Amino acid sequence: MNRSLVMSASLLVLLIAGCATNPAAAPGPQGQPGPQGAAGQDADRGRDGDKGRDGDRGRDGDKGRAGDQGRDGQAAGCPAGEHRFTDRNGAVICVRD
């Protein structure tokens, strides 16, 4: 019973203390707006990209060799398995046998 009395008394004290506090004050009228802030800084520009290097130059092609000359300034004979032939335009060529 002693215990119940102590608990009842403490609950009563808490109830009275809770009711005695002042309610939150209502908000007052709104104040004037403040001054405008300063403008922000401009963003940094990105740096330019690296330029690519020039490509390697190709090497010069091999030069063709001069044709063989026969005796007396005549064109050399045809290789084995071919013979000389003069076409209707007068060009001398080698053709297969």
C-alpha positions as CSV (number, residue, x, y, z in Angstrom):
1,M,0.0,0.0,0.0
2,N,2.9,2.3,0.7
3,R,4.1,1.7,-2.7
4,S,0.7,2.6,-4.3
5,L,0.6,5.8,-2.4
6,V,4.1,6.9,-3.5
7,M,3.2,6.1,-7.2
8,S,-0.1,7.9,-7.1
9,A,1.6,10.9,-5.6
10,S,4.3,11.0,-8.2
11,L,1.7,10.6,-11.0
12,L,-0.3,13.5,-9.6
13,V,2.8,15.7,-9.4
14,L,3.6,15.0,-13.1
15,L,0.0,15.7,-14.2
16,I,-0.1,19.0,-12.4
17,A,3.4,20.0,-13.7
18,G,2.4,19.1,-17.3
19,C,-0.8,21.3,-17.1
20,A,1.0,24.2,-15.6
21,T,3.5,24.8,-18.4
22,N,2.7,27.6,-20.9
23,P,1.6,26.5,-24.3
24,A,3.9,27.3,-27.2
25,A,3.6,30.9,-28.3
26,A,1.8,31.6,-31.6
27,P,4.1,33.0,-34.3
28,G,4.1,36.7,-34.7
29,P,3.9,38.7,-37.9
30,Q,6.4,38.0,-40.7
31,G,9.4,40.4,-40.8
32,Q,10.7,42.2,-43.9
33,P,12.7,40.2,-46.4
34,G,16.5,40.5,-46.1
35,P,18.8,42.0,-48.8
36,Q,19.6,40.1,-52.0
37,G,22.8,38.0,-51.8
38,A,25.8,38.6,-54.0
39,A,26.0,36.8,-57.4
40,G,28.1,33.6,-57.5
41,Q,31.4,33.2,-59.2
42,D,31.6,32.2,-62.9
43,A,32.5,28.5,-63.4
44,D,36.1,27.6,-64.5
45,R,36.5,26.8,-68.2
46,G,37.8,23.3,-68.9
47,R,41.2,23.1,-70.5
48,D,41.7,22.2,-74.2
49,G,42.3,18.6,-75.0
50,D,45.7,17.3,-76.3
51,K,46.2,17.4,-80.0
52,G,46.9,14.1,-81.7
53,R,50.3,13.5,-83.3
54,D,50.8,13.3,-87.0
55,G,50.6,9.8,-88.5
56,D,53.7,8.0,-89.8
57,R,54.5,8.5,-93.5
58,G,54.4,5.4,-95.7
59,R,57.6,4.4,-97.3
60,D,58.2,4.9,-101.0
61,G,57.4,2.0,-103.3
62,D,60.1,-0.1,-105.0
63,K,61.0,1.0,-108.5
64,G,60.4,-1.4,-111.3
65,R,63.5,-2.7,-113.0
66,A,64.3,-1.9,-116.6
67,G,63.5,-4.6,-119.2
68,D,66.4,-6.7,-120.7
69,Q,67.6,-5.7,-124.1
70,G,68.6,-8.2,-126.7
71,R,71.4,-7.9,-129.2
72,D,71.4,-5.0,-131.6
73,G,68.9,-3.1,-129.5
74,Q,66.1,-5.6,-130.0
75,A,63.8,-6.7,-127.2
76,A,65.0,-9.8,-125.3
77,G,63.4,-13.2,-126.0
78,C,60.5,-14.5,-124.0
79,P,61.1,-16.8,-121.0
80,A,60.8,-20.6,-121.2
81,G,57.3,-21.8,-122.0
82,E,56.4,-18.5,-123.9
83,H,56.9,-17.1,-127.4
84,R,56.9,-13.7,-129.0
85,F,53.6,-12.5,-130.5
86,T,52.8,-9.2,-132.3
87,D,49.3,-8.1,-131.8
88,R,47.2,-6.1,-134.4
89,N,48.4,-2.8,-132.8
90,G,52.0,-3.7,-133.5
91,A,53.0,-4.3,-129.9
92,V,55.3,-7.3,-129.3
93,I,54.3,-9.4,-126.3
94,C,55.1,-12.8,-124.9
95,V,52.3,-15.4,-124.8
96,R,52.2,-18.9,-123.4
97,D,53.1,-21.8,-125.7
